[in-house]
Structure formats: C-alpha cells, structure tokens
Amino acid sequence: MAKTLPEKCRQCAMLSAEQAQALHGMDGDRFWNPSACYSRRSYAKNRDRINQTRSRKRQKGTLEQIPIEFEPLPQLVFGVLVVYRRAGVDTPVHEVGAEIWQGQAKVAIVPAIRCAGILPSQVS
C-alpha cells in the first residue's frame, strides 16, 4: 500500500516557498528539510494532474474503437452536441449525447452517456 503524504506537507505546499521556510524552517518548528520538501511540495501541488496523466497512460490501450460504415452524403451534414446539466456556469456535466443532421432531417442519434465519475477534461 502506498504511503500517503502527511497532512502537514499538503498544507505547507499551498504556501509559497518563502512562507513555508519561515513557518517550518530554523525560526519556526524546524520541520523544513531541503532535501525532501521541494519534491514533496511539487508533488502535492501537481498530484491531481500527475495521477490523471498516469491513469490515461494506463487506459490508453484499453479503449475499444468501433468501426462505422457510411456512404458520403451529397447534402450538408452536421452534428449537434447535446449536453445535459443544471442551469448555471460552473455546474458539472451530467450527460452528453449527439445528433447527426442532414439538411433538415435528423439522420442519427447518439444516446446520452452518463458522465458520473468522468473528469471535466475527459468530457471535452
């Protein structure tokens, strides 16, 4: 089992380096260790991005591609992305679907997919 980062290090990572050294250095509680603190602070600040990148590398080979056969269409064809979410600017996306239109006729519908547990960067 992986060793978790101490809570004190997580809170310290949110401070600037100067503030952290003043608080935990020789004048503070002497918790500052230059050989370990710089890398711990960097990891604590960027752990979500690092873990997301690591997870994407693991999942890269597991995605299944579905071949779709279609004939070239002579008319204007466009797609409409349908996003379901509560009203508001910062509300999370609940479901994502799509519609394919040819002229004024709806040709295909991609059923809505629930986005529970999907990160915002994976939805876009």
URNOR-V351017 format. One record per helix or strand of 3 or more residues. SS is the DSSP state (@ for helix, = for strand). FROM is the first residue (numbers start at 1). LEN is the number of residues. If there is no record, write none. Layout:
<<SS:FROM:LEN> <SS:FROM:LEN>>
This chain:
<<@:7:7> <@:17:8> <@:34:29> <=:77:9> <=:93:10> <=:105:10> <@:120:4>>
